[in-house]
Amino acid sequence: MIFNKLIRDKIPEILEKKWVKFKSHKANDSEYFQKLKEKLVEEVNEFLQDNNSEEIADILEVIDAICIYQNFPKIEIEQVQKQKAEKNWKFLERIILEETD
């Protein structure tokens, strides 16, 4: 079975304990960033299908990895999020824009 996708750090150890033969490699910078983006899409799609907190946790895990890779300090992200919420509010009122002129 071919996967060619980013996996969690302990998966090789788990596979070894189960005597599963596998092939893996450590990604270079450009491959790692590309695979993080692919993983984000994968996790979002899984959430769209399963709609549960476990999938949200997976999305947040990938976002955390992207922030670390891109050197986006979490406090900076939270500040930007807060500024956007203060300017345009959030998504709590369930407002759907139907059209504009």
Secondary structure, 3 states (H helix, E strand, C coil): CCCCCCCCCCHHHHHHHCCCCCCCCCCCHHHHHHHHHHHHHHHHHHHHHHCCHHHHHHHHHHHHHHHHHCCCCHHHHHHHHHHHHHHHCCCCCCCCCCCCC
